[in-house]
């Protein structure tokens, strides 16, 4: 196992900056995810760690060893690519044994490692088959086994589950999490799927256009996103963003929208100074937005309903915006129904107008108290 460290790594392809001054530290034995949309630089990050790309600036370390200029085959870091790249003419056994034969290990050691790896991944019964005779999940396990059989100090996975159907992805997420826990291996997992980023790793780094936006546990990234981009990529349905105006008076904060006002009355600790009258964005997740046919709350209209079985996504018209709320399936709404909307006051976020910085974030116990009032 090994601690992986990147220090101010920059990688360019012509005029495109794939990685922009990236600094990360991945702990020994940690399950670390890198989340971002296509083109964010995730695969380039993995290829730079394993040595398939050389950074234009910065350094890569494994433990205390600088490996920036070390040949990829000498880094003792394995990578599993998105396309799996299994040898179609070789059996499962020969696919697993191939990297060991390349390393000229003794025959008995090859047999021992293949047997141990296939047992761990529950593919012992598949050793004589060729990839064409395997299911999608079985091919995933073989590709993973070919990386693990080398006993590398770190394992890199590039969107390994993206080609699987929903049920197989669910099974393989649980398998990978169990496997990493049992082996205690340093694992760097690249994904564009926020469900994988929420459910699997110890920590997650959110990448945007080659720049790191936030590195934290999945829970903290979800509940306290650093900016609008992070709040959007982590969560489904994504966070609602409602334009409003900031009013500051004697240390207290009032965020005003034509349909409501939010008063932060105690313990305000904004990430940066707030200017009176400045435009801002109120962020609230759909699961923290309640809708009811009557009672107190902000008046709104039902725009549409999206039944999902265990819950219903209700699209609501609030002023000139459409916001989403999650409701139990027992509540049925028709388009244009008049409803009342309420927000969980301890789950509100305030961002600057561009959404580049969180001015105030939810989830910190005792940080502030919010009162929502119509008006």
Secondary structure by P-SEA (a helix, b strand, c coil): cbbbbbcbbbbbccccccccbbbbbbccccbbbbbbccccaaaaaaaaaaccccccccccccccccccccccccccbbbbcccccccccccaaaaaaaaaaaacccaaaaaaaaaaaaaaaccccccccccccccaaaaaaaaaaaaacccccbbbbccccccccaaaaaaaaaaaaaaaaaaccbbbbbbccaaaaaccccbbbbbccccccccccaaaaaaccccaaaaaacccccbbbbbbbbbbcccbbbbbcccbbbbbccccccccccccbbbbbbbbccccbbbccccccbbbbbccccccccbbbbbbbcccbbbbbbbcccccccccccbbbbcccccbbbbccccccccccccccccbbbbbbcc
